[in-house]
Amino acid sequence: MTEQDAFERILAALYESKLDDSRWPATSALIDEVCSLTGNSLMVGEGPKQDLRVRFLGLYYRGQRRPDLEREYVEDYHAIDERIPRFRQLADRRVVHSNDMFTAEELKVSPAYNEALLKGQYQNSLMVRMDGEDGSHMGWNLGDPTAPEGWGSSGVTMVKRLVPHVQQFVRVRQALVRAGAGDTTVTALLENSRVGVVHLDQRGRILAANDRARGILQAGDGLVEKDGALGASAPEDQLRLDRLLASALPAGGDPAVGGSMPLRRQQALLPLVVHVKPVPVPQPSYGARYVAALALIYEPGFTPRIEPAVVAATLGLTSGESQVAVWLAEGKSVDDMAKATGHTRGEPHVEEVRQVRVADVVVIRRVR
């Protein structure tokens, strides 16, 4: 198997893992195999670089997760790991050798280096910091090489080629989890109302779009529909969008490559974020149009509209109770609701409220 064949195998595995998180262990094992590693790990943190808190850590050895080592590192070593403050300051996607993040003296006395990394087989690892969504930070650590010669130039080159794709894998997973679609299919995503979803055929034409995506396209602020395809409303973003779609839907024999980009909006401070994911081509297609790429449109600050009728049916509320539930779920205060119904806060018939959780949506029910 050539290096290009190996690279394309990992890309295909990453694309499958984006919609199905259960595939990540096999993808992680494939990366270990191709790069000749003992294991690799993904870490996601949040907060400013000076005070980053671990939100997720997944440590895998040839596809086997080690929650015991994850817990031990987070609880006993992360706070005293000398690399971490320096690692947080690295530029996006910069690959460094782990032991270069310690001083010569620290290599002699550091518990993180001499205990945690020794036990985990990460003393000669590679590290890369990547920007995540919503101000989060990702760390990808590639364990000690198993080859006698250590890190050769081909191994480091392969890691550098994979970095943007691993970064996009995590970003798409974050977007899907945020939309309540952590485990889904390409087709089922169309039913999700919290994220815009567009199916594109092999020529980049729109095959289908969910209601959220249709609303965004019709608004024409950031992303629009142009002659049956996706377009940017800002001319300066169009070229980048064209390149992104061309990479995901290559005309020749090149591998399909996904990616992400922001799209500027005039009516909102925060841009739209579009993630484009290639979809495996069905064989044979007999010339039919098929879903060749998936575009996920994340709209920062968007809160999906909650229909009072749905709340009433789900919780068994009256129409008045369900309207109050929707208002409170949308952030309206008791004063706002009182004014909307022609009452004042102090009137005795302005009832108390209590919270009720259904699935992942918090709704509010009036208590008579």
Backbone torsions as a table, in degrees:
resi	resn	phi	psi	omega
1	MET	NA	126.4	179.8
2	THR	-75.3	165.6	178.0
3	GLU	-61.3	-37.5	179.0
4	GLN	-66.4	-40.4	177.0
5	ASP	-61.5	-42.8	179.9
6	ALA	-64.3	-42.3	178.4
7	PHE	-60.4	-44.3	-179.0
8	GLU	-68.3	-33.4	175.3
9	ARG	-62.4	-42.8	179.6
10	ILE	-66.9	-41.3	178.1
11	LEU	-57.6	-46.4	-179.6
12	ALA	-61.3	-39.7	179.1
13	ALA	-67.3	-38.3	178.0
14	LEU	-63.7	-41.0	-179.3
15	TYR	-65.0	-37.1	177.0
16	GLU	-68.3	-36.1	-178.2
17	SER	-69.8	-24.0	-178.1
18	LYS	-61.3	-37.2	179.7
19	LEU	-95.6	-15.9	-177.2
20	ASP	-135.6	98.8	-175.4
21	ASP	-63.6	-22.6	180.0
22	SER	-67.1	-14.4	178.7
23	ARG	-85.1	-10.5	-177.1
24	TRP	-61.4	-42.2	179.0
25	PRO	-55.3	-42.3	178.3
26	ALA	-66.4	-37.8	177.6
27	THR	-65.8	-42.9	177.5
28	SER	-60.6	-41.3	178.6
29	ALA	-64.4	-37.6	178.1
30	LEU	-64.5	-40.3	176.9
31	ILE	-62.1	-42.8	177.5
32	ASP	-59.3	-43.1	-177.6
33	GLU	-65.6	-48.4	-176.5
34	VAL	-67.1	-39.8	-176.5
35	CYS	-92.7	0.9	-180.0
36	SER	56.8	60.3	-177.4
37	LEU	-114.9	156.6	170.5
38	THR	-73.2	-32.8	-179.0
39	GLY	177.6	176.4	174.6
40	ASN	-150.6	159.6	-175.5
41	SER	-140.5	151.1	174.5
42	LEU	-117.7	134.9	176.5
43	MET	-129.9	137.6	176.0
44	VAL	-123.5	130.0	178.4
45	GLY	-125.8	162.2	178.0
46	GLU	-132.4	163.9	-178.7
47	GLY	100.4	174.4	179.7
48	PRO	-65.1	156.9	-178.0
49	LYS	-58.1	-28.3	-178.7
50	GLN	-77.9	-17.1	-176.8
51	ASP	-142.9	61.1	-174.9
52	LEU	-83.7	130.9	179.3
53	ARG	-109.7	137.4	-179.5
54	VAL	-72.0	123.3	178.8
55	ARG	-103.7	-27.4	-179.5
56	PHE	-155.7	140.2	173.6
57	LEU	-142.1	124.4	176.8
58	GLY	-124.9	110.6	-175.9
59	LEU	-111.0	116.8	-175.6
60	TYR	-123.8	139.8	173.9
61	TYR	-119.3	106.3	-177.0
62	ARG	49.9	42.4	175.4
63	GLY	91.0	-7.5	179.8
64	GLN	-98.1	121.0	-179.1
65	ARG	-77.9	144.9	179.8
66	ARG	-121.6	79.4	-179.9
67	PRO	-62.4	-26.6	178.3
68	ASP	-64.9	-43.2	177.8
69	LEU	-72.0	-34.8	175.6
70	GLU	-59.1	-50.5	-177.7
71	ARG	-63.1	-42.7	-179.3
72	GLU	-62.7	-42.8	-178.8
73	TYR	-65.9	-48.1	-177.1
74	VAL	-62.6	-42.5	-174.8
75	GLU	-79.3	-35.2	-170.4
76	ASP	-109.3	-24.6	-169.7
77	TYR	-123.3	-27.1	-174.1
78	HIS	-57.4	-42.6	-176.6
79	ALA	-67.7	-23.4	-176.9
80	ILE	-112.3	6.0	179.6
81	ASP	-72.7	113.8	-175.2
82	GLU	-63.6	-22.2	-178.4
83	ARG	-69.7	-32.6	-164.8
84	ILE	-59.5	-49.7	179.4
85	PRO	-59.1	-34.2	179.4
86	ARG	-75.5	-38.5	179.2
87	PHE	-61.7	-38.6	-178.8
88	ARG	-63.5	-24.1	-177.5
89	GLN	-89.8	-3.3	-178.9
90	LEU	-66.9	151.1	175.8
91	ALA	-69.4	156.4	178.7
92	ASP	-56.8	129.3	174.6
93	ARG	72.2	11.8	178.7
94	ARG	-79.0	128.2	-179.1
95	VAL	-97.9	129.2	-179.6
96	VAL	-133.9	159.0	172.5
97	HIS	-80.5	134.0	-175.9
98	SER	-58.5	-44.4	-176.3
99	ASN	-70.4	-14.7	174.6
100	ASP	-75.7	-10.7	179.7
101	MET	-87.5	-1.0	175.3
102	PHE	-110.0	151.1	169.8
103	THR	-77.9	166.4	179.4
104	ALA	-59.6	-38.4	178.9
105	GLU	-69.7	-40.3	179.9
106	GLU	-63.3	-34.3	178.0
107	LEU	-60.9	-26.1	-179.1
108	LYS	-82.7	-36.1	-168.2
109	VAL	-118.3	-10.2	-173.7
110	SER	-67.3	123.0	173.5
111	PRO	-63.0	-35.7	179.7
112	ALA	-60.9	-45.9	-178.3
113	TYR	-74.0	-46.6	-171.8
114	ASN	-86.0	-11.9	178.2
115	GLU	-117.7	-65.0	-174.2
116	ALA	-65.0	-50.5	-177.2
117	LEU	-71.1	-31.7	176.5
118	LEU	-65.7	-48.0	179.7
119	LYS	-64.0	-38.8	-177.4
120	GLY	-85.5	-3.5	-177.5
121	GLN	61.7	52.8	-179.8
122	TYR	-129.7	15.7	-178.3
123	GLN	-68.3	-28.9	179.7
124	ASN	-114.3	38.5	-175.6
125	SER	-87.0	168.1	169.8
126	LEU	-105.0	148.3	179.4
127	MET	-130.2	145.3	174.6
128	VAL	-145.0	132.3	176.1
129	ARG	-99.8	138.0	-178.3
130	MET	-132.9	143.9	175.8
131	ASP	-73.0	135.3	175.8
132	GLY	-106.7	-168.1	177.6
133	GLU	-85.1	155.0	174.0
134	ASP	55.7	36.2	176.6
135	GLY	78.0	8.5	178.5
136	SER	-79.6	165.1	-179.6
137	HIS	-129.7	139.4	179.1
138	MET	-113.1	144.2	173.5
139	GLY	-124.3	126.2	175.6
140	TRP	-113.4	120.5	-178.9
141	ASN	-114.9	129.5	-179.0
142	LEU	-111.8	117.6	-170.9
143	GLY	-62.7	179.7	-177.5
144	ASP	-55.8	139.2	177.4
145	PRO	-70.9	145.4	179.5
146	THR	-89.4	-16.1	179.7
147	ALA	-70.4	141.7	-178.9
148	PRO	-58.0	-32.4	-177.7
149	GLU	-80.6	-3.4	178.6
150	GLY	77.7	-144.0	-178.2
151	TRP	-81.0	105.9	173.5
152	GLY	-87.5	170.1	-177.4
153	SER	-63.8	-34.6	-179.0
154	SER	-68.2	-37.4	178.8
155	GLY	-66.6	-42.9	179.0
156	VAL	-65.8	-39.9	178.5
157	THR	-62.1	-41.5	178.6
158	MET	-62.1	-43.6	179.0
159	VAL	-60.4	-45.3	-179.3
160	LYS	-62.7	-35.7	177.8
161	ARG	-68.0	-32.9	-176.5
162	LEU	-81.0	-23.6	-172.9
163	VAL	-51.5	-53.1	-177.6
164	PRO	-62.9	-27.5	-179.3
165	HIS	-78.6	-36.0	173.6
166	VAL	-66.8	-39.5	177.4
167	GLN	-60.2	-44.5	-179.7
168	GLN	-69.5	-33.0	175.1
169	PHE	-57.1	-47.9	-179.2
170	VAL	-66.7	-40.8	180.0
171	ARG	-61.5	-42.6	179.0
172	VAL	-66.5	-42.0	177.2
173	ARG	-59.8	-42.2	178.4
174	GLN	-61.1	-44.1	-178.8
175	ALA	-64.2	-40.4	-179.3
176	LEU	-69.2	-42.8	178.5
177	VAL	-63.7	-40.8	178.8
178	ARG	-62.7	-31.5	179.8
179	ALA	-87.7	4.6	-179.7
180	GLY	72.6	25.4	-178.4
181	ALA	-126.7	46.1	-176.9
182	GLY	-62.3	-34.6	177.6
183	ASP	-126.5	108.5	-174.2
184	THR	-154.9	-176.7	175.3
185	THR	-122.9	167.9	178.8
186	VAL	-58.2	-42.1	-178.9
187	THR	-70.7	-45.4	-177.2
188	ALA	-63.6	-25.5	-179.7
189	LEU	-60.2	-28.2	-179.0
190	LEU	-61.6	-22.5	-178.6
191	GLU	-85.4	-7.0	-178.4
192	ASN	-79.9	130.5	-176.8
193	SER	-99.5	-0.7	-174.6
194	ARG	-98.2	-7.6	179.1
195	VAL	-144.6	143.6	177.3
196	GLY	-75.2	134.0	-178.2
197	VAL	-130.1	127.9	178.8
198	VAL	-129.9	130.3	173.2
199	HIS	-94.6	128.6	179.5
200	LEU	-115.0	141.5	177.6
201	ASP	-85.6	-174.2	-174.2
202	GLN	-66.4	-14.4	176.7
203	ARG	-103.6	5.6	179.5
204	GLY	84.4	9.8	178.0
205	ARG	-83.1	147.9	-178.7
206	ILE	-75.3	119.9	176.2
207	LEU	-89.7	-41.5	-178.3
208	ALA	-157.9	156.0	176.9
209	ALA	-150.0	144.5	177.9
210	ASN	-82.4	175.3	-175.3
211	ASP	-60.7	-39.6	-179.1
212	ARG	-62.8	-44.5	179.1
213	ALA	-64.5	-40.9	178.7
214	ARG	-61.2	-40.3	177.5
215	GLY	-62.4	-41.4	179.1
216	ILE	-65.6	-45.0	-178.7
217	LEU	-65.1	-39.4	-179.9
218	GLN	-69.8	-33.3	177.2
219	ALA	-65.2	-31.1	175.0
220	GLY	69.2	23.0	-179.4
221	ASP	-113.7	94.4	-178.3
222	GLY	111.7	-56.0	-178.3
223	LEU	-133.4	137.4	-177.7
224	VAL	-136.9	169.1	172.5
225	GLU	-101.8	123.5	-179.8
226	LYS	-122.6	110.3	178.1
227	ASP	53.1	42.2	176.2
228	GLY	82.1	6.8	179.3
229	ALA	-127.9	170.3	178.0
230	LEU	-80.0	139.1	176.9
231	GLY	-140.7	161.1	178.4
232	ALA	-97.1	138.0	178.4
233	SER	-73.8	-27.4	176.7
234	ALA	-90.8	120.0	-177.5
235	PRO	-54.9	-34.3	-178.2
236	GLU	-69.6	-15.9	177.5
237	ASP	-93.5	-14.0	-173.0
238	GLN	-63.3	-42.8	-177.8
239	LEU	-62.6	-42.6	179.4
240	ARG	-65.6	-38.6	178.0
241	LEU	-66.3	-41.4	177.6
242	ASP	-58.8	-42.8	-179.9
243	ARG	-66.5	-40.2	179.5
244	LEU	-61.5	-46.8	-179.4
245	LEU	-68.7	-36.4	178.8
246	ALA	-65.6	-34.8	178.5
247	SER	-69.3	-37.3	-179.8
248	ALA	-77.4	-22.6	-177.3
249	LEU	-129.8	64.3	-176.2
250	PRO	-65.3	141.5	-178.3
251	ALA	-79.3	-30.1	-178.3
252	GLY	-96.0	-148.0	-178.6
253	GLY	-92.0	9.0	-179.8
254	ASP	-67.3	151.1	177.7
255	PRO	-67.5	144.9	176.9
256	ALA	-73.4	133.5	-176.2
257	VAL	-127.4	123.1	177.7
258	GLY	-82.3	176.4	179.7
259	GLY	-177.3	178.3	-178.9
260	SER	-137.2	155.6	175.1
261	MET	-160.4	150.8	172.5
262	PRO	-86.7	151.6	177.8
263	LEU	-126.1	120.0	-176.8
264	ARG	-65.1	145.0	177.9
265	ARG	-125.7	145.4	178.4
266	GLN	-84.8	-29.9	-173.8
267	GLN	-95.9	4.9	-179.2
268	ALA	-146.7	146.8	-179.5
269	LEU	-70.3	-40.9	-177.2
270	LEU	-89.7	140.3	-179.3
271	PRO	-78.2	161.3	166.2
272	LEU	-69.6	152.6	173.6
273	VAL	-121.1	124.8	-178.6
274	VAL	-112.6	125.0	173.7
275	HIS	-108.4	126.0	178.7
276	VAL	-112.6	124.7	-176.7
277	LYS	-122.0	121.5	174.0
278	PRO	-63.6	148.6	178.0
279	VAL	-115.6	133.9	-179.8
280	PRO	-52.6	136.5	-176.1
281	VAL	-78.5	129.3	176.4
282	PRO	-70.5	142.9	179.0
283	GLN	-127.2	132.7	-13.2
284	PRO	-85.6	161.5	-178.7
285	SER	-101.1	-14.2	-178.7
286	TYR	53.0	33.1	176.4
287	GLY	82.2	1.1	-178.2
288	ALA	-76.0	154.0	172.7
289	ARG	-75.0	139.0	-179.6
290	TYR	-142.3	165.1	178.9
291	VAL	-73.7	112.8	-179.3
292	ALA	-106.4	-17.4	178.6
293	ALA	-153.6	151.5	179.7
294	LEU	-119.2	127.7	176.5
295	ALA	-109.5	120.9	175.2
296	LEU	-103.3	126.3	-177.1
297	ILE	-111.6	111.5	179.6
298	TYR	-98.7	128.8	-176.2
299	GLU	-114.8	95.3	-179.2
300	PRO	-55.5	134.5	178.2
301	GLY	87.2	-5.8	-179.4
302	PHE	-77.6	129.3	174.4
303	THR	-116.5	116.7	-177.3
304	PRO	-61.7	142.0	178.7
305	ARG	-67.5	129.8	178.2
306	ILE	-99.7	121.6	-178.0
307	GLU	-80.7	125.1	179.3
308	PRO	-55.6	-35.6	-179.0
309	ALA	-64.1	-37.4	178.5
310	VAL	-67.1	-42.6	178.6
311	VAL	-62.8	-43.2	-179.7
312	ALA	-61.0	-44.3	-178.8
313	ALA	-68.4	-37.1	-177.2
314	THR	-71.5	-41.6	-173.5
315	LEU	-104.1	-4.8	-178.2
316	GLY	70.7	38.4	-179.0
317	LEU	-95.7	161.3	170.6
318	THR	-75.3	168.7	-179.8
319	SER	-62.9	-38.1	178.5
320	GLY	-67.3	-41.5	179.4
321	GLU	-64.8	-42.1	-178.6
322	SER	-66.4	-33.8	177.6
323	GLN	-65.1	-41.8	177.1
324	VAL	-63.7	-40.8	178.5
325	ALA	-58.8	-44.7	-179.9
326	VAL	-64.7	-44.8	-179.7
327	TRP	-58.2	-46.0	-178.2
328	LEU	-68.9	-37.8	177.1
329	ALA	-63.8	-28.5	177.9
330	GLU	-85.4	0.6	174.3
331	GLY	99.0	5.2	178.8
332	LYS	-72.3	144.5	179.4
333	SER	-85.6	170.7	176.4
334	VAL	-61.0	-38.5	177.8
335	ASP	-61.6	-42.9	179.5
336	ASP	-60.6	-43.9	-178.8
337	MET	-67.3	-38.7	179.7
338	ALA	-62.0	-42.6	179.4
339	LYS	-65.9	-39.9	-178.6
340	ALA	-64.3	-28.4	-179.2
341	THR	-100.4	5.5	177.3
342	GLY	79.7	21.3	179.0
343	HIS	-117.6	176.7	174.2
344	THR	-118.2	159.2	-175.9
345	ARG	-59.4	-34.9	-174.3
346	GLY	-81.2	-9.0	-178.2
347	GLU	-68.0	142.1	-177.2
348	PRO	-64.3	-25.5	-178.0
349	HIS	-87.0	6.8	169.5
350	VAL	-86.3	98.9	-169.5
351	GLU	-69.0	162.0	173.3
352	GLU	-74.2	163.9	178.9
353	VAL	-129.3	155.2	173.0
354	ARG	-140.2	156.9	-177.1
355	GLN	-90.7	144.0	175.3
356	VAL	-131.9	132.5	179.8
357	ARG	-103.4	125.5	175.1
358	VAL	-125.9	124.1	-173.1
359	ALA	54.0	-122.7	179.8
360	ASP	-109.7	10.2	-177.6
361	VAL	-108.1	128.3	177.0
362	VAL	-89.7	121.2	175.8
363	VAL	-117.2	164.2	-175.7
364	ILE	-120.2	132.8	179.8
365	ARG	-117.3	133.5	175.4
366	ARG	-73.4	140.6	175.6
367	VAL	-109.2	118.8	-177.0
368	ARG	-73.3	NA	NA
